[in-house]
Amino acid sequence: MLKTNTPNFFKSNTTHVIESQPLIDTQGVLAKPIRELCEITGVVIPEHADLSTIVDVTQKAWNQRNSGKERSEFINKFSDIEKTQILSCFQKLGWIDAIEPTKVSYDDIYVMGAKAQTTKNRLEYLIELWEQGIRCKTIVFLSGQRELVGGQEDEYLEQGLKTESEMVKKIWLETPKPQALAKCDYVIIDAPKWIDHNGKEQRPNTVGTIEALLNSSACPKKESSNLVIANQPYVARMHLQISDLLSHCTIETVGPLSSIPNPAIYLNELAIQLYAYNNRKILSAEKITQRSLVA
């Protein structure tokens, strides 16, 4: 039986370097926190199931993106006790606490694009790291042609902006920042939409954004050292995808302490990461084309 006392997951004043726990060991056994998550959420994994079967089961049980929902629309069907148990498992996996850089100097810092508030949070973390002495040559915003969302990004829609990349530039220019950071060169990657196997237009995802980076003048140089800023609980998956696609250079992925209270978002992320991990085993890094994964 898991402990049911309610810890304070989201108000830690201390960030620290951690590594996310592997999801599956070398024998193909799911990590203990994931097995506990299956028990808590009533997900039954067949005995001796291979990874493809595990992916199928968890996609059906946990991936609410498959129904076309945005993360802000995910339904939390869990009790307070179950919520505490679920978040405890994800803390064990290393998906809640902050992950900090291991060095002070990088060639480029990549800031992952997102909706307005998450973009601001990631930019705040960049500023925090800069004030701690982290430095780079260029700031690269990995964004794209996602249409802005009414009700969540009205501030920018009302200014006539239409896409995430336009909004990211606006936020960057308007955010107060240290003078040296403000003078730093910056590039905004504007990844295009793509067409899925059903012929439906989809917004850019992580993989598509990295592909746009590779085809741009901001493509990282061979053997360069680069820092990616995301946020929890997405750091582990983004590192998996980005380090595969940018295998010619060194990638370190970091992010601030999670502030997301909805356990359904973590479970969805786990389902997506198991899917990505399975694709990684099947395909070589050069052939990863996870276009069916809406990240």
Buried (B, 14 or more C-beta within 10 A) or exposed (E): EEEEEEEEBEEBEEBEEBEBBEBBEEEEEBBEBBBBBBBBBEBEBEEEBEBEEBBBBBBEBBBBBBEEBEBEEBEBEBEEBBBBBBBBBBBBBBBBBBBBBEEEEBBBBBBBBBBBEBBEBBBEBBBBBBEEEBBBEBBBBBBBBBEBBEEBBEEBBEEEBEBBBBBBBBBBEEBEBEEEBEEBEBBBBBBEBBEEEEEEEBBBBBBBBBBBBBEBEBBBEEEBBBBBBBBBBBBBBBBBBBBBBBEEBBBBBBBBBBBBEBBBBBBBBBBBBBBBBBBBEEEEEEEBEBBEBBB
